[in-house]
Amino acid sequence: MSAQSEIATLPGDPDGIKVEASKYTATATAVRNAANEIRRLATDSASGESEAVSALVEISDDVADRLDKLHGRYETAGSALTTYATTLATAQTMAAAAVRVRDNAVEDSANATRMAQHYEDEATAATTPDEKAEAERMQRHYTESDESAGTDLAGALASYREAVEMRDTAAAVAADLISAAIDKDGLNDSLWDDFSGWVADHAELLKAIKDVLGWIATALAFASLIFPVLAPFALAFAGATALVSLVLSATGQQSWIEFGLDFLSFATMGVGMIAGKALKGTMTVLKSTRVGRLAAAGHPNPLRAVTGSFNGVLPSKVGLLNKLSWAKEVFSAKGVFNASAMRVLTRSQTGATGAADAALVLLGKSQYSTQIIAATLSGTAGKIDTALGSAGKVGDLLTKYVPAVPTAVTNGLDGVGDWYEGVGEKATWRIGSSW
């Protein structure tokens, strides 16, 4: 690159940088004032009058120390950027001067070259010794002028390169100072912060993965009503959904309300599985105790009698209405086994005598109810969340397609939607974000 094309003005906005630097400095001052105020509250004899202040006093030392560190970070950033801005302004002035010298030198060189050639031609065409001597003198003068312009251009290039080096050095120093301040204060620079940054970069993908896992868990949960062997897989996918949800909430990428709903789904599914296994055990014990009771009473075939009693309360599989009714019962009971067990617990009476039998029946009903409550709780919470979250959209749809709906209704729906959105925003924060 030629000296002429290399020299140029330096980009940058020193005044704008100083404005931003002043914001860092002002923040540093505010942080320092906050630290001092916290320490003042901690030593104020009247601080115990407020529970909130008392709670703050308990952690005042740690909070104030952290604020001091934060003050150092912002103060260093403000000072370093101010120094850099000043140096940048000086470098820009030097570069601008180099540009002016370059432009003059280029113009002078072109003019000197043209005039030197002109007098060289005159010397060649001179007819007398005096004319030739004068032409040669003028040629030497403009040749020297051209050489002087070249010297000026070289000086401008050196000055420009000095300005660039000055700017780059100042930028590196400022960056090093800020980096050192961040490294030594220990605030927001852990592996957790790096992980949080990665999650933020891939939040949309993780949310899509969470949705897919949730859909699979739901599908398996419904399938497990007919095929109980699928229940553990449904629980595993629900757990994976809750885990991804925890990561998103902990890093501030979604509301903790959303995690709560995802975890509730996982927890209730687990509770339902435990209660379901317990119910199977209870039914086995109930059958064996009834068989034993009939045998002790001298019944000729107690096992057949109790088994027949159990089977006798199950619905007939003949006829469409019977099948539809049984299917509805299975769905409500959250599974074929649950529906069968509830019929036995409430209708089968062969061998059903004594306090022990009554206790087993009560236990079985409790285990059955636990499953129903668990499933209902998760579903109800999800429906409430959906209803509150979509209230504003419903109001918009009513306004658009049902103009006769009173304004108070649509405004009320909009208000509910805005309120729930605000709740979600308040329940969205990253672990460690306070510092």
Secondary structure, 3 states (H helix, E strand, C coil): CCHHHHCCCCCCCHHHHHHHHHHHHHHHHHHHHHHHHHHHHHHCCCHHHCHHHHHHHHCHHHHHHHHHHHHHHHHHHHHHHHHHHHHHHHHHHHHHHHHHHHHHHHHHHHHHHHHHHHHHHHHHHCCCHHHHHHHHHHHHHHHHHHHHHHHHHHHHHHHHHHHHHHHHHHHHHHHHHHHHHHHHHCCCCCHHHHHHHHHHHCHHHHHHHHHHHHHHHHHHHHHCCCCHHHHHHHHHHHHHHHHHHHHHHHECCCCHHHHHHHHHHHHHHHHHHHHHHHHHHHHHHHHHHHHHHHHHCCCCCHHHHHHHHHHHCCCCCCCHHHHHHHHHHHHHCCCHHHHHHHHHHHHCCCCCCCHHHHHHHHHHHHHHHHHHHHHHHHHHHHHHHHHHHCHHHHHHHHHHHCCCCCHHHHHHHHHHHHHHHHHHHHCCCECCCCC
